Amino acid sequence: MPDLDTTSLITFSVLVQCLFSIVYLSTYKWRRNKWLVLFFGIIFSMQLGVFTGVERLSFYQKLWMGNPGIIAAIIPSLYLFTKELVSIDLQDKSVAIHFLPAFIFYLVSLFYDGTQPRVIIAAFSAGNYQLFALFQLIAIFLINIIYAGFILQLVQKNQQKYKTEYAESTIYLTLDWLKYLVITLVGLFSIAFLAIILSQYFSTAYLPRFAVELVILFIILTTSYFAFRQPTLYREASNVGDTVEIATAAATDKASKPLLNEEQIAKITTKLDKYVLKKKPFLNPKIRMPEIAAAIEITSNELSWYLNEHKQTNFFTFINELRIDYAVQLLKSKAYEQYTLEALSKMSGFQSKTTFNNRFKEIKLVTPSAFRKEVRR
């Protein structure tokens, strides 16, 4: 075991966090988490090779530890995790195709000595120009760029879907964290690519090793933190398909004929207004469209069409406008003058003060604090 200097301690922390994440995610919804488990497993394998200080791995060491070829499977595993997360069925053949480049690089790396960790491309000055190493470097870089685009496309495509059904935009319900993670990973791969190229012309490494390990630790901690909160989406996965049908049906109906006639619209308006006034469902931070639709005895499809076509809004905006109107009443009331904005945000149905501030400013064009000062004048 190597001496535990600063870099080694950081690397050891990465190994511990990866191992913990693998165990945690494996015990909850394995079917949806298996690709994220693979993501942590790949990093664990590579970092174990770094931690043991092996500079030139033997055949058997590369077989299970530190094989540079499996780096090509990091972003594809995140892509498949995203597809599972948004409830897209995966075919075995397509999964095999996604990991084919990584498998090829893995096999070649077992027999090719020029693909060791931190020795991806030899110095040109040494006259040791390794064509395959250069090809591998460029190919992995392109794979990451392509799959990052796939992930961002999936996130963007499904972001509106969750806004259609959910009425809160916290980390528990969105895929923003995955979008930012992918952008960060692509940026880091780009920096690493340039660092490797530039290192050929300098006597010392262009990036200090401890900085690289620190960034990896940060990525692992961030990914774990948000991934552990994705069960909110997992629990609702059975309903996500309904949302797709709602959006599809609404688009089809809009192009053909109205889903509801004037009489039905009038009935829904009366029922919805009475229900909102009496039950105040918007005060429930986790309220969802199917619950309100069932309460006023219509389908989610009909409520979605009603909000989109009749009220020219979506469920997300509809609920948050009700919450802000309720918050305005609280801010104007002398009975709540001593309450903090955070307390009022919770009373209005928001899960966090930040979300409350953002929604309030979007709708009223001023911050809650500024509004309260104006009211007290």
C-alpha positions as MATLAB code, in Angstrom:
seq = 'MPDLDTTSLITFSVLVQCLFSIVYLSTYKWRRNKWLVLFFGIIFSMQLGVFTGVERLSFYQKLWMGNPGIIAAIIPSLYLFTKELVSIDLQDKSVAIHFLPAFIFYLVSLFYDGTQPRVIIAAFSAGNYQLFALFQLIAIFLINIIYAGFILQLVQKNQQKYKTEYAESTIYLTLDWLKYLVITLVGLFSIAFLAIILSQYFSTAYLPRFAVELVILFIILTTSYFAFRQPTLYREASNVGDTVEIATAAATDKASKPLLNEEQIAKITTKLDKYVLKKKPFLNPKIRMPEIAAAIEITSNELSWYLNEHKQTNFFTFINELRIDYAVQLLKSKAYEQYTLEALSKMSGFQSKTTFNNRFKEIKLVTPSAFRKEVRR';
ca = [
       0.000    0.000    0.000;
       1.457    3.399   -0.981;
       2.192    6.214    1.416;
      -0.952    8.206    2.129;
       0.039   11.629    0.870;
      -2.572   14.252    0.033;
      -3.273   12.820   -3.413;
      -3.577    9.281   -2.088;
      -5.981   10.397    0.642;
      -8.203   12.074   -1.946;
      -8.073    8.981   -4.152;
      -8.917    6.785   -1.157;
     -11.918    9.035   -0.451;
     -13.078    8.504   -4.040;
     -12.826    4.734   -3.595;
     -14.834    4.815   -0.358;
     -17.528    7.048   -1.829;
     -17.796    4.916   -4.989;
     -18.103    1.749   -2.924;
     -20.767    3.295   -0.685;
     -22.724    4.537   -3.717;
     -22.595    1.130   -5.380;
     -23.943   -0.591   -2.264;
     -26.625    2.059   -1.679;
     -27.910    2.189   -5.247;
     -27.821   -1.604   -5.603;
     -30.288   -1.981   -2.747;
     -32.869    0.429   -4.239;
     -34.564   -0.041   -7.597;
     -31.718   -2.045   -9.114;
     -33.320   -2.095  -12.572;
     -33.154    1.677  -12.891;
     -29.892    2.157  -11.025;
     -27.748   -0.522  -12.643;
     -26.228    1.863  -15.194;
     -25.343    4.399  -12.525;
     -23.810    1.558  -10.500;
     -21.716    0.769  -13.580;
     -20.665    4.433  -13.727;
     -19.393    4.280  -10.138;
     -17.857    0.852  -10.753;
     -15.776    2.089  -13.681;
     -14.414    5.015  -11.703;
     -13.744    2.714   -8.735;
     -11.738    0.357  -10.959;
      -9.681    3.124  -12.530;
      -9.019    4.878   -9.213;
      -8.008    1.609   -7.574;
      -5.313    1.290  -10.221;
      -4.170    4.851   -9.488;
      -4.251    4.327   -5.705;
      -2.054    1.220   -5.819;
       0.567    3.222   -7.696;
       0.844    0.781  -10.570;
       2.567    2.558  -13.451;
       2.782   -0.390  -15.827;
       0.079   -2.966  -15.255;
       0.467   -6.657  -15.916;
      -2.040   -8.563  -18.031;
      -3.974   -9.788  -14.992;
      -3.952   -6.374  -13.331;
      -5.387   -4.779  -16.454;
      -8.001   -7.540  -16.589;
      -9.754   -6.230  -13.475;
      -8.098   -3.002  -12.378;
      -7.194    0.217  -14.115;
      -7.861   -0.897  -17.681;
      -7.893    2.398  -19.624;
     -10.262    0.989  -22.240;
     -13.269    1.061  -19.919;
     -13.100    4.857  -19.721;
     -15.105    4.814  -22.953;
     -18.040    3.303  -21.015;
     -18.451    6.146  -18.489;
     -20.644    8.506  -20.524;
     -22.627    5.712  -22.276;
     -23.530    4.304  -18.848;
     -24.875    7.737  -17.832;
     -26.832    7.865  -21.098;
     -28.521    4.517  -20.402;
     -29.210    5.609  -16.819;
     -30.959    8.691  -18.193;
     -33.060    6.571  -20.537;
     -34.125    4.343  -17.664;
     -34.855    7.391  -15.536;
     -37.275    8.806  -18.102;
     -38.837    5.354  -18.578;
     -37.595    4.542  -22.067;
     -37.463    0.813  -22.727;
     -34.015   -0.477  -23.614;
     -33.339   -3.243  -26.101;
     -30.512   -5.703  -25.427;
     -29.065   -5.192  -28.908;
     -28.933   -1.420  -28.541;
     -27.259   -1.719  -25.126;
     -24.557   -3.945  -26.625;
     -23.935   -1.429  -29.397;
     -23.494    1.412  -26.891;
     -20.740   -0.467  -25.078;
     -19.074   -1.960  -28.156;
     -16.334    0.726  -28.437;
     -15.492    0.397  -24.736;
     -15.344   -3.402  -25.073;
     -12.977   -3.142  -28.051;
     -10.719   -0.704  -26.229;
     -10.817   -2.950  -23.163;
      -9.666   -6.023  -25.099;
      -6.944   -4.203  -27.006;
      -5.677   -2.592  -23.808;
      -5.101   -6.047  -22.315;
      -2.406   -6.764  -24.917;
      -1.185   -3.307  -25.889;
       1.435   -1.864  -23.572;
       1.093    1.657  -24.899;
      -2.268    2.336  -23.267;
      -1.269    2.464  -19.612;
      -2.845    4.975  -17.223;
      -1.177    8.390  -17.497;
       0.852    7.124  -20.494;
      -1.892    7.540  -23.091;
       0.367    9.078  -25.754;
       4.148    8.949  -25.756;
       6.322   12.025  -26.104;
       7.055   12.839  -29.704;
      10.518   13.968  -28.704;
      11.276   10.429  -27.548;
      10.503    9.109  -30.999;
       7.861    6.768  -29.589;
       4.802    7.741  -31.638;
       1.997    5.339  -30.668;
      -0.701    5.458  -33.318;
      -3.281    3.353  -31.463;
      -2.881    5.405  -28.273;
      -3.512    8.573  -30.265;
      -6.528    6.980  -31.964;
      -7.908    5.829  -28.601;
      -7.518    9.291  -27.122;
      -9.392   10.972  -29.982;
     -12.070    8.257  -30.141;
     -12.860    8.453  -26.411;
     -13.030   12.229  -26.651;
     -15.513   12.017  -29.549;
     -17.572    9.311  -27.790;
     -17.965   11.570  -24.769;
     -19.024   14.531  -26.915;
     -21.582   12.467  -28.851;
     -23.142   10.803  -25.802;
     -23.185   14.081  -23.901;
     -25.312   15.431  -26.742;
     -27.633   12.411  -26.475;
     -28.069   12.949  -22.720;
     -28.732   16.668  -23.035;
     -31.293   15.942  -25.747;
     -33.077   13.444  -23.489;
     -33.082   15.817  -20.537;
     -34.382   18.705  -22.637;
     -37.066   16.542  -24.206;
     -38.356   15.290  -20.861;
     -37.979   18.487  -18.852;
     -41.278   19.885  -20.110;
     -42.919   16.531  -19.456;
     -42.275   16.801  -15.733;
     -43.364   20.437  -15.715;
     -46.651   19.272  -17.200;
     -47.374   16.927  -14.307;
     -45.448   18.289  -11.337;
     -45.821   21.666   -9.686;
     -42.417   22.006   -8.074;
     -38.997   22.560   -9.615;
     -36.710   21.345   -6.865;
     -33.785   18.965   -7.309;
     -36.044   16.139   -6.228;
     -38.105   16.308   -9.399;
     -35.902   17.662  -12.167;
     -33.056   16.363  -14.269;
     -31.119   19.635  -14.189;
     -28.410   18.066  -12.045;
     -27.751   15.477  -14.757;
     -27.559   18.165  -17.418;
     -24.980   20.148  -15.468;
     -23.042   16.993  -14.596;
     -22.711   16.042  -18.257;
     -21.612   19.533  -19.239;
     -18.998   19.406  -16.466;
     -17.758   15.985  -17.549;
     -17.400   17.070  -21.172;
     -15.505   20.151  -20.028;
     -13.178   18.029  -17.925;
     -12.590   15.551  -20.738;
     -11.733   18.475  -22.997;
      -9.281   19.876  -20.452;
      -7.754   16.413  -19.986;
      -7.409   16.039  -23.759;
      -5.531   19.329  -24.029;
      -3.441   18.541  -20.943;
      -2.298   15.235  -22.406;
      -1.328   16.883  -25.681;
       0.465   19.768  -23.968;
       2.276   17.441  -21.564;
       4.275   16.133  -24.501;
       6.038   19.502  -24.762;
       6.721   20.113  -21.071;
       9.015   18.328  -18.660;
       6.378   18.331  -15.909;
       2.725   17.355  -15.936;
       0.452   20.135  -17.154;
      -2.131   19.338  -14.453;
      -1.080   18.367  -10.906;
      -2.320   14.915   -9.992;
      -3.937   16.004   -6.726;
      -6.083   18.520   -8.640;
      -7.339   15.794  -10.967;
      -8.186   13.521   -8.040;
      -9.930   16.386   -6.236;
     -12.129   17.070   -9.265;
     -13.013   13.365   -9.528;
     -13.981   13.332   -5.837;
     -16.177   16.389   -6.366;
     -17.948   14.728   -9.311;
     -18.533   11.528   -7.341;
     -19.953   13.391   -4.332;
     -22.203   15.541   -6.538;
     -23.476   12.571   -8.520;
     -24.185   10.589   -5.355;
     -25.959   13.482   -3.667;
     -28.436   14.020   -6.489;
     -28.771   10.389   -7.553;
     -29.873    9.403   -4.060;
     -32.797   11.804   -4.446;
     -34.011   10.418   -7.735;
     -36.316    7.892   -6.000;
     -38.971   10.623   -6.202;
     -38.957   10.102   -9.943;
     -38.669    6.326   -9.558;
     -41.829    6.195   -7.477;
     -43.714    8.100  -10.139;
     -42.202    6.194  -13.052;
     -45.422    4.288  -13.630;
     -47.195    7.588  -14.227;
     -44.613    9.108  -16.518;
     -46.024    7.181  -19.448;
     -49.395    8.771  -18.736;
     -47.807   12.183  -19.087;
     -46.404   11.251  -22.478;
     -49.841   10.127  -23.584;
     -51.326   13.363  -22.259;
     -48.863   15.491  -24.197;
     -49.293   13.396  -27.342;
     -53.058   13.422  -27.112;
     -53.113   17.164  -26.469;
     -50.937   17.812  -29.502;
     -53.120   15.558  -31.653;
     -56.341   17.121  -30.403;
     -54.992   20.599  -31.005;
     -54.250   19.716  -34.586;
     -57.668   18.117  -35.157;
     -60.590   19.113  -32.946;
     -61.153   20.353  -29.374;
     -61.117   17.649  -26.721;
     -63.805   19.454  -24.677;
     -66.860   21.378  -25.783;
     -68.081   24.655  -24.264;
     -70.436   22.938  -21.848;
     -67.725   20.616  -20.551;
     -65.311   23.527  -20.186;
     -67.867   25.459  -18.131;
     -68.426   22.456  -15.830;
     -64.704   21.930  -15.314;
     -64.233   25.630  -14.573;
     -66.932   25.541  -11.894;
     -65.658   22.323  -10.324;
     -62.015   23.377  -10.405;
     -62.688   26.818   -8.922;
     -64.747   25.323   -6.080;
     -62.148   22.627   -5.392;
     -59.242   25.083   -5.367;
     -61.113   27.523   -3.129;
     -62.263   24.883   -0.640;
     -59.434   22.328   -0.524;
     -56.470   24.519   -1.537;
     -54.572   21.591   -3.116;
     -51.755   23.940   -4.140;
     -50.600   24.041   -0.510;
     -49.456   20.447   -0.878;
     -45.796   20.648   -2.027;
     -46.111   17.294   -3.808;
     -49.443   17.820   -5.530;
     -49.675   16.304   -9.013;
     -52.081   16.728  -11.879;
     -53.684   13.237  -11.670;
     -54.725   13.945   -8.051;
     -56.558   17.145   -8.954;
     -58.096   15.549  -12.046;
     -59.470   12.677   -9.955;
     -60.822   15.101   -7.341;
     -62.956   16.967   -9.914;
     -63.882   13.707  -11.686;
     -62.146   14.183  -15.027;
     -59.147   12.503  -16.641;
     -55.619   13.837  -16.548;
     -55.820   14.152  -20.313;
     -58.866   16.420  -20.030;
     -57.315   18.568  -17.292;
     -54.123   18.945  -19.306;
     -56.088   20.022  -22.381;
     -58.209   22.407  -20.278;
     -55.152   24.131  -18.818;
     -53.214   24.255  -22.085;
     -55.978   25.262  -24.471;
     -58.554   27.070  -22.335;
     -56.360   28.780  -19.748;
     -53.271   29.025  -21.990;
     -51.005   27.685  -19.251;
     -49.602   24.416  -17.894;
     -50.023   22.626  -14.585;
     -46.694   23.901  -13.246;
     -47.571   27.550  -13.857;
     -51.206   27.123  -12.785;
     -50.307   25.730   -9.349;
     -47.478   28.158   -8.726;
     -49.637   31.155   -9.580;
     -52.151   29.943   -6.974;
     -49.352   29.574   -4.449;
     -48.042   33.065   -5.118;
     -51.539   34.566   -4.830;
     -51.897   32.829   -1.481;
     -48.462   34.082   -0.398;
     -49.480   37.627   -1.363;
     -52.459   37.348    0.981;
     -50.147   36.241    3.792;
     -47.692   39.059    3.110;
     -50.505   41.618    3.205;
     -52.006   40.246    6.417;
     -50.931   41.902    9.658;
     -51.361   38.557   11.406;
     -48.268   37.256    9.578;
     -46.016   40.303    9.852;
     -43.632   38.540   12.230;
     -43.321   35.414   10.083;
     -40.117   34.921    8.122;
     -40.217   34.602    4.336;
     -39.050   31.009    4.661;
     -41.988   30.211    6.942;
     -44.415   31.889    4.548;
     -42.940   29.986    1.620;
     -43.619   26.674    3.383;
     -47.137   27.796    4.265;
     -47.743   28.619    0.604;
     -46.790   25.151   -0.620;
     -43.165   25.663   -1.638;
     -40.448   23.273   -0.533;
     -37.706   25.878   -0.338;
     -37.269   29.626    0.076;
     -35.170   29.774   -3.092;
     -37.940   28.296   -5.212;
     -40.430   30.652   -3.568;
     -38.275   33.681   -4.390;
     -37.801   32.571   -7.995;
     -41.487   31.879   -8.643;
     -42.579   35.084   -6.864;
     -40.258   37.242   -8.954;
     -41.331   35.507  -12.182;
     -45.005   36.140  -11.497;
     -45.037   39.458   -9.575;
     -41.825   40.899  -11.077;
     -40.530   41.777   -7.602;
     -38.956   39.751   -4.823;
     -41.047   38.749   -1.793;
     -38.936   40.955    0.476;
     -39.415   43.984   -1.787;
     -43.151   43.284   -1.989;
     -43.401   43.064    1.812;
     -41.573   46.391    2.246;
     -43.917   48.046   -0.231;
     -46.987   46.679    1.563;
     -45.778   47.910    4.969;
     -45.353   51.513    3.828;
];
